[in-house]
Every structure is written in C-alpha cells, then in structure tokens.
Amino acid sequence: MFVALEPRRLYRQVAEQIRGLIEAGELKPGTRLPPERELAERFAVSRPTVREALIVLEVEGHIQIRMGSGVYVSLRPTATTEPQTSDDTEGPFEVLQARCLIESGIAEEAARLATPEAIARIDAILLRMEQSLDDPSVALACDRDFHTAVADILGNSALHRFTGLIYDSRMSPFFKKLASYFEGPHTWKLALEEHRLIRDAIAARDPAAAREAMRSHLTLAQKRFSESFGEEPQREE
C-alpha cells in the first residue's frame, strides 16, 4: 500500500501518497492510520517527516488527530479556512533545524560582543516572558523578541531581519497546527529556563557555552514537538 520515497520535500510526498489513498477509497473514513513509527518505516523516512505530512493532511481536512488515541481518516473531508502554501514551503522541523544551525553561531558571536545594555534588554524580555507563561500570544512574542535581541548584539541589521523572518516561519498554518498540540504554559516555562542559560552564557562572555546553550534549546524545542500524537504499541526488547 505504501511506497518508499526519494528525497524531495519528503513530507509533501508522504502527504500526497496518503491523500491519494484516502481519495481513492483505499483508506476508508474512520480508519485509524498506523502509528508514526510504522509509517516512517513503510515510507523509509524519519518520524518528523511523517509528523509534518500528517499536519498538512489535518490542515486540509483529510484526517483528524486525536491525542492519546491516534490519527483517523476524516468521516468527510472538510475544507480548511487556513491559507494554503506552495509545495516548496519549509516544514516545521526544517525551520527548527535551520534555526539551530544558524542561531547557535549567532549566540556564539553575541557572547564576544555583548554589552551591559544588551544584557539588560534581554533581562527585560525574560521578565516579561516569565509573567506571561499563561498567555500564549504574549509568550510567543517574548520568545521572538529574545531571539532577535540576541541577534541584535551583533549590530547587523541583516541578521536581525533574517532571524525575525525565519522565526516567523512558525506562523504558517502547518506550524501553528503542530504547536497547538504541544505548546502550553509548561513548554513555555521550559523555553524560559533554556533562554536564561543562553543569557547567562552570553553575559559571561563564554562563546562556546552560548553556542551550546542555543543549540540545546532549539534541539529540545524540536523534541517537544516530536511527542507522539497517540498511543503506540510498545516494542519488545
């Protein structure tokens, strides 16, 4: 039923295959899809790729994700009100990986150039974030402000704009849908704690520690978005 894929915007190809099976009637309404691990093995792709494909299909109305239960073919496809994006749109995990690579280098350089004024600005952002963990829109804005403030330490307007643009990729309907399942006060608190480690490394003018703290933060962010959507059978050791 499922066919292994060649590299080329893999999550889109996975979505196309599953969508085709639904539209052809091979996957009936109400059918529970195999667990993510099994889908990844059948398509010969990573689990994050499967995750991105499932988010695309849910935004389109082809499937329903039921946390703690699994992923099911919709009883009747519903047209989404979300704006659609082109086939070359980056998936959420691509964005996070790119940020990890780029912003780690920015944090490293920021630790060499940070001034007391820059640290004070970051401290104000972190205080505002701490006070807004229960307000997702404010927490998100503070998160963006933190990352652009780190970039601003370098005094490079292109880096400021680039950091903001790549951060804003998470405003796509696919990223927002993924975040709706996994973000909340608890995850924002974890992000805040990780931000403080980055801040402390930059304030200590420790480039290696700042790079590692940013890399760890964005790697952990990827992991937070990689929790299972539903129950999966335990493998025997």
Secondary structure, 3 states (H helix, E strand, C coil): CCCCCCCCCHHHHHHHHHHHHHHCCCCCCCCECCCHHHHHHHHCCCHHHHHHHHHHHHHHCCEEEECCCEEEECCCCCCCCCCCCCCCCCCHHHHHHHHHHHHHHHHHHHHHHCCHHHHHHHHHHHHHHHCCCCCHHHHHHHHHHHHHHHHHCCCCHHHHHHHHHHHHHHHCHHHHHHHHHHCCHHHHHHHHHHHHHHHHHHHCCCHHHHHHHHHHHHHHHHHHCCCCCCCCCCCCC
